[in-house]
């Protein structure tokens, strides 16, 4: 059995932060770091960091710290970032275009081979070299090109039917930007980006900070 | 002291899902629901739901369930969604435009009063009625209009300096789309949308599903 069975998603969701931090260190030519130093950069406690990284085997050495390069490559492997992924985007609005224009994704191995829409004025265009095709061609394109990832940036009203089509065509994962919970078979991954939810968390935090501030103010100022 | 002190962020981060679910129920004219029924819709256990909602006082009644309308309004209050927020967007690329075009945000009370960029071909344009102004006017605009939220959709290279400017102008919260951790004073809220991190979680999940599948396959098929 591989080591990383039964690791909680809370740990997994912290890994991209480690990944980014280690990449920054390598860019700065820092090759060795202690959990204490990592703690300062990441804002997690040193013990949290040691615990997180122990899940994946013992990369740290007492009195030496972590080998940044080794740790970075290990986390890349764990996150599945050591190979390329072929993707399509469905829905060529601003959000779909923002994703197609995000060169960064391609650097990490996520290649968008085509975008799909129903709007005839968009079909036939190229966005940063990526063709916009007719939704009708979606299924055939996915099968012919072994596409693994479908990005849904359509209006919410059609998101489930697009998801159904992606699943039927044999997609492995859906990156869903529509503000709804898609219904898909168990063997299909769905990763949601729910912008509304993030916005509501922000308004909660604004409210809480204001409340704290009002509690902290001296009585005579009230 | 208000009831909702010391509630873990894990609970808070689930509230937008309750909020959306309850809104859907109201739209369907369903006014009463049990934690068991909520559990089926939300995919959390009924005991998790009761525990979550107990944090905010006892909205449920034995043998009756929850009053959907009451619970919805209570969650709206907790999330700080019972009032409007004034926002500006800095960075008028595709992502900035996608956010300005997202009518849904406005429905929830988040009003984008202006967008800012340094690109002279964009300055002076209107996006869905929202003016694009020169970055130089950012500070003055925030002060003059009591803007509370700054949305950062600029390239990562300038994100920190934009954040500094927003903070100096007196912003309360930053919705940050740049793939970095901004440094801001303690009294400023930062809510990050790190698309890369979401993408890496997806590649992790794809890898894990493939691994599970290979383990499940009968030996003679390998």
Interface residues (C-beta under 8 A of the other chain):
Chain A: X2 X12 X13 X15 X16 X17 X19 X20 X43 X78 X79 X80 X81 X85 X93 X94 X95 X97 X98 X99 X101 X102 X104 X105 X108 X109 X110 X148 X149 X172 X173 X175 X179 X181 X187 X189 X191 X193 X194 X195 X196 X197 X198 X199 X200 X201 X202 X203 X204 X205 X206 X207 X209 X210 X211 X213
Chain B: X2 X12 X13 X15 X16 X17 X19 X20 X43 X78 X79 X80 X81 X85 X93 X94 X95 X97 X98 X99 X101 X102 X104 X105 X108 X109 X110 X148 X149 X172 X173 X175 X179 X181 X187 X189 X191 X193 X194 X195 X196 X197 X198 X199 X200 X201 X202 X203 X204 X205 X206 X207 X209 X210 X211 X213
